[in-house]
Amino acid sequence: MLFEKITPLDFILKDLFHTYLKRVPNVKKITQAMIDHKMISSQEEIINDHIAFRTIGVEQLGIQSFEKIFLKHGYTKIDAYFFESKKLNAYWYAPPSPEYPRVFISELRVHDLSETAQKIISKYTDLVSSDPLDAVNLEDAEQIAHFLKTPLWILPSIEDYETLLKESEYAAWVIYNRYYLNHYTISVHELPAPYNELQNFNDFLKSIGIKLNNSGGEIKTSADGLLLQSSSVAEQIQANFQFHKTKYIAGSYVEFAQRKLLPEYAHLPEEVIKSSHRREGFEAGNADKIFESTYTEQINNNN
């Protein structure tokens, strides 16, 4: 553990999380409160259910480009999702071994947007003339970590951002935030009782001042009742736009997931339960509402 050689995937994930920690103060706030309540003794004890990224679906970018990072490092592409009202596609990826988080990558269906929105997006993404990952050594963890922190296009203007925001809050988020980690996810079912039930954990979060996304209810539940998810409302960051203009906009957030035991394993004693005994994958209905953690309505409703 302490003396194990760090793998390239470990390096990439640690670097991603380091950047995310600096942008999302709620992470440290939640972690410290969990320590104070004796759920954990350190951040390292938290099991990360999954991480999520947002991309723009144009020829040289989008899922087909971004997924190369994780496919190269042992992830397996699993299920596809389509979010009609939000004009998004997505896939989730299973990790090479259980100690790593699942990965969820979504992309904006640019051609489903208005001509005005498409032109704004093209103004920035056309600056990327080919798949940028073709120029990255995917075996070099430091190169990948650098890529994930490096903007692919110029800063947008505040006018372009606000125009996109009116039509697609997802589009506005990505045009500014690019490939920043959108969220990481605490596996609530891995915590000690009573916090291993999402309702109890949500009550704890609210008691320490964390605002929860209430779109579709604070707890989003899969049709089979076995996957429960909630999320914080994205914290606002001061964004710097072209011509020295600034505006507070949605940054990233934290998600919380409870994966219940599959019916055939419900009889198992707690000490033998593994992740493979729990509900796997994702649920489009849940994810559809979780996306709204960065939406203006959620931010305004929770202020």
C-alpha positions, 0 to 999 in steps of 0.5 A: 500500500504505502510502498507500492509502486504508483501506476500510471492510472493512480497518477492520473486519478490523483492529479485529477483529484488534486485539481478538483479539490482546489476548485470544490471547497465542499470536498474538504468540508464534507471530508472533515465533517465525516472525520469529525463524525467518525465515519472515516479517519482520512480522505483516503478511506472514502470509496469513490464510486465514479468520476464524470466528465463533460465533453463537446460532441464534435468530430475531433473531440467528444467521447470518441476522443476523451475515452482513449485515456481510460480505454488505454488504462484498462477501462471497458466501455459498457452501456450507452445513454441518451438524454433527449431533452438535454441533447446529450449522449453518454457512456460509462466505463468499468474499471480494470479492478474494483479499487478504481472508480467507474468513469462516466463520460457525456457529450453534447449533441451539438447538431441538435442545438440552434444554428446560433449555438452551433456557430458559437461552439464552432468558434472555439472548437474549430481552433482544435483542428485534429484529435488532441489526444493523438498528440499525447503519449497515452502511456505517459501519465504526466502527459495525460495529467498535463493535458487534462489541465490544459485548455483546448481553446481560448477563453470564451467571451461572456456574451457567448457564454450567456447566449449558450447558457440560455439554450444549454446550460451543459454547453455553457459549462463545458465551453468555460470549464473544458475537461475539468473533473465534473464530480466525484462520488462518495460510495455511501453504502461503504460507510458505517451505519447509520450513514450507509443509508443515503437518506441518513447521509443526506441529513448529515450533509444538510446539517453541515450546510451542504445544499443538495440538488432537489431536481426530481427530489433530493434522492434520485432512485432507479426503477429497480430501487437499487441505485440511489443518488444525490448530489450537492449543488455546484459551488460558484467560481469566479470565471474570467472571460475575454476582455477582463470580464468576470462572472460567478458561474457554476463550477463542479460538485460532489455526488453521493451514491448508494448501491443496494445488494442485488436480490440474489445476494440479500442473504449474505452477511455483511463481512462477505459482501463485495462490490460485485454483489451490488447493483452495477451501472447507472440509470438514465433517469437518475443521471438526467437530474444529477446533470442539473447540479450545475444549473442556474435554477438549482444554484438560485433555489439554494441561495 
